[in-house]
């Protein structure tokens, strides 16, 4: 899986003719969940001209690139930085899909170092379910487990908005037709 992600990362690197318009090179750094910022170069999309030459949707490509770049950064941060592990714990981790994507790019050692604080949180909260009626336990369990609002879901939403803004903005600037 890591090999496929590396190949995807290489394929998504913009060629010189597909570089962003000058106005788009200074993207604001988005604020993600709980004040964690992503690097500004994560949110990029090819120009409409480059997008038309490719069979890949430019918005999807921007989302994939931002996800891959964030996961590469985050897996290292989880393995080496206690504050990142505590932040991940406080956020409740990633949704199921993004947990599997992290697992695909992280080393086994990085997962073993990065996840115990999160698992401890889940264990503490699950212990509080003991003795509750089944329906109350089920409702409370639903609040413990991460859902589709993880920090990486937020990054993907921001990447798609940014890519769409760049495409629409570039199209208006050049006077071209709709994309």
C-alpha positions in Angstrom: 0.0 0.0 0.0 2.9 2.4 0.8 4.3 1.8 -2.7 0.9 2.7 -4.2 0.7 5.8 -2.1 4.2 6.8 -3.1 3.4 6.3 -6.7 0.2 8.3 -6.3 2.2 11.1 -4.6 4.7 11.2 -7.5 1.9 11.2 -10.1 0.2 14.1 -8.4 3.3 16.3 -8.4 2.4 19.2 -10.8 4.5 19.5 -13.9 5.9 22.9 -14.7 3.1 23.7 -17.2 0.5 22.7 -14.6 1.7 25.0 -11.8 -0.7 27.0 -9.9 -1.6 30.5 -11.1 0.5 33.2 -9.3 -2.5 34.3 -7.3 -2.9 30.8 -5.9 0.7 30.3 -4.7 0.2 32.1 -1.5 -2.6 30.0 0.0 -3.6 30.8 3.5 -2.8 28.1 6.1 -6.1 26.5 7.0 -6.9 25.9 10.6 -8.0 22.4 11.2 -9.5 20.8 14.3 -8.4 22.3 17.6 -6.0 24.8 16.1 -3.7 22.3 14.3 -2.6 23.9 11.0 -1.7 22.1 7.8 1.3 23.3 5.8 0.2 25.8 3.1 1.6 23.7 0.3 -0.7 20.9 1.1 -3.7 22.5 -0.5 -2.9 22.7 -4.2 -4.7 21.9 -7.4 -3.6 21.9 -11.0 -4.8 24.7 -13.2 -7.9 24.1 -15.4 -5.7 23.9 -18.5 -3.7 21.1 -16.9 -6.8 19.5 -15.5 -8.3 19.2 -19.0 -5.2 17.4 -20.2 -5.5 14.8 -17.4 -8.0 12.1 -16.8 -7.8 12.8 -13.0 -10.3 15.2 -11.5 -8.3 18.2 -10.2 -10.4 18.4 -7.0 -9.9 14.7 -6.3 -6.2 15.1 -7.0 -5.9 18.0 -4.5 -7.8 16.0 -1.9 -5.6 13.0 -2.3 -2.4 15.0 -2.2 -3.5 17.0 0.9 -4.5 13.7 2.6 -1.2 12.0 1.7 0.9 15.0 2.8 -0.9 15.4 6.0 -0.7 11.7 6.8 3.1 11.7 6.1 3.5 14.6 8.5 1.1 13.3 11.2 2.5 9.8 11.4 5.9 11.3 12.1 4.4 13.7 14.7 2.5 10.9 16.4 5.7 8.8 16.7 8.0 11.6 17.9 5.9 14.3 19.6 4.0 13.8 22.9 1.9 17.0 22.3 0.7 15.5 19.0 -0.2 12.3 20.7 -2.1 14.2 23.4 -3.9 16.3 20.7 -4.8 13.1 18.8 -6.2 11.6 22.1 -8.2 14.8 22.8 -9.7 14.8 19.3 -10.6 11.1 19.6 -8.3 10.1 16.7 -9.3 9.7 13.1 -12.5 8.3 11.6 -12.3 4.7 10.5 -11.3 5.4 6.9 -8.5 7.8 7.9 -7.2 5.5 10.6 -6.7 2.8 7.9 -5.0 5.4 5.6 -2.7 6.4 8.4 -1.9 2.7 9.1 -1.0 2.4 5.4 1.7 5.1 5.5 3.0 4.8 9.0 5.5 2.3 10.3 4.5 -0.4 12.7 6.7 1.2 15.3 5.1 4.6 14.7 1.7 3.2 15.3 2.9 1.4 18.4 4.3 4.6 19.8 1.6 6.9 18.6 -1.6 5.1 19.5 -1.4 4.0 23.2 -2.6 7.3 24.5 -5.7 7.2 22.3 -6.4 3.6 23.2 -6.0 4.4 26.9 -8.7 7.1 26.4 -11.1 4.6 24.8 -10.4 2.1 27.5 -11.1 4.7 30.2 -14.4 5.8 28.5 -15.4 2.2 27.8 -14.9 1.3 31.5 -17.5 3.9 32.3 -20.1 1.9 30.2 -20.0 -1.0 32.7 -23.3 -1.3 34.5 -25.3 0.9 32.2 -28.4 -0.4 30.5 -27.7 -1.6 27.0 -29.5 1.3 25.2 -27.7 3.9 27.3 -24.3 2.2 26.8 -24.9 2.1 23.0 -25.7 5.8 22.9 -22.7 6.7 25.0 -20.4 4.4 22.9 -21.5 6.3 19.9 -20.1 9.5 21.4 -16.8 7.8 22.3 -15.9 6.5 18.9 -14.6 8.9 16.2 -16.9 9.7 13.4 -16.7 11.5 10.0 -15.6 14.8 11.6 -11.9 13.9 12.3 -9.2 16.4 11.6 -8.4 14.8 8.3 -12.0 14.9 7.1 -11.8 18.7 7.9 -8.6 19.0 5.9 -10.2 17.2 2.9 -13.2 19.5 3.0 -10.9 22.5 3.0 -8.8 21.1 0.2 -11.9 20.6 -2.0 -13.1 24.1 -1.3 -9.7 25.5 -2.1 -9.3 23.5 -5.3 -12.8 24.5 -6.5 -12.0 28.2 -5.7 -8.8 28.0 -7.6 -10.5 26.4 -10.6 -13.3 28.9 -10.6 -11.0 31.8 -10.0 -8.6 30.8 -12.8 -11.5 30.3 -15.2 -12.9 33.8 -14.5 -9.5 35.4 -14.8 -8.9 33.9 -18.2 -12.4 34.5 -19.5 -12.6 30.8 -20.4 -15.8 28.7 -20.5 -17.1 26.6 -17.7 -15.1 23.6 -16.5 
